[in-house]
Structures are given as C-alpha cells and as structure tokens.
Amino acid sequence: MLGALAYSDKTAKLIMTPKSVVFMLRSDQPVTLEVILKIKESGFTRIPIFDKQSKDNVIGVLFVKDLLGIDLSQNHVINDFLREDLLLVKEDIRLDNLLNHFIKVKKHLAAVFNEFGVFQGVVSLEDIIEEILKIEIVDEADQTKDLQSLAKSMIYKKLLGE
C-alpha cells in the first residue's frame, strides 16, 4: 500500500486531467440530439460547463443523468441543467486534504486552478482513489485509459507539427 502512504505528499496538479483533454460544454450550447450523442460518446457522467466567453471560466457542472427524458423540442440549453456546485480548488492542494474535502462536501469532481486563477483541468474522487491504489480504474464507458498521457502525446504531436 505504498500509494496509500505517499498520496498525501502529492498535489492535485500531479493527477488532474489537463484542460486540453477535458470534455466540456458551453453554457449556451443548445441541447440537441447531436450534443446528447457527443455526451454519450464521451462516457463521462459529470461534465464541466464554461460560460460563452472562455473555457477558463468554469461556472458549474452538468450531471448527465439530468438530461434523461428531456424533450428536445423545448429548445433547452446546457445552462438549463447547470449545477453550480462544482468544487473549485488550487492546483497545489494536497490529495489528502482534497479527499477529505470531497467527502465533507459530498462531491466527486473539482475544477483545478493555478495561482493566477486560470483553469488548469479537473480532478475527481476516482483520480485520488487510483493514486492511493496505484491502478487505473477503467470502466466500460472509458474511452481513454490515461488522459494525462493523451494530453502529453497531443502536445508532443502539436509541437512536431504532425
């Protein structure tokens, strides 16, 4: 259980999913069949929502289950289903503190910001559990096993001009 002993020395920045690969939706995005299919394809149950100005302005979270049974003819937008209870944390928060905070406030997802208040990515309760157990928890809906590795490979390809 080395992971259980060492996780308290680590920070959210080390295990977060970087902004470059976070599946997000704009608050004024119309809820269409195409958007529902993209959400389904993403495999995520909690999706960060940003305002129409900038992806750096995360304003809440969409619980995918809130879209079950909606009438697409009513011209809903994502903001109609926005929950403003997304946890906001600094990237240097230690994982033991973050785990305790998740448990205390009964949340599973946090938006991570740097020292200047710029959105850096997301960290989940599952990410912390994976760090403690030192395994990737992969379920049937996961499209990618390791989103941090995906982000690094995307940046590497971009730098090489591929």
Sequence and secondary structure as in RCSB ss.txt:
>XXXX:A:sequence
MLGALAYSDKTAKLIMTPKSVVFMLRSDQPVTLEVILKIKESGFTRIPIFDKQSKDNVIGVLFVKDLLGIDLSQN
HVINDFLREDLLLVKEDIRLDNLLNHFIKVKKHLAAVFNEFGVFQGVVSLEDIIEEILKIEIVDEADQTKDLQSL
AKSMIYKKLLGE
>XXXX:A:secstr
 HHHHHGGG BHHHHSEEGGG   EETT B  HHHHHHHHHH  SEEEEE SS TT EEEEEEGGGGTT  GGG 
 BGGGGEE   EEEETT BHHHHHHHHHHHT SEEEEE TTS EEEEEEHHHHHHHHHTS    TT S S HHHH
HHHHHHHHHHT 
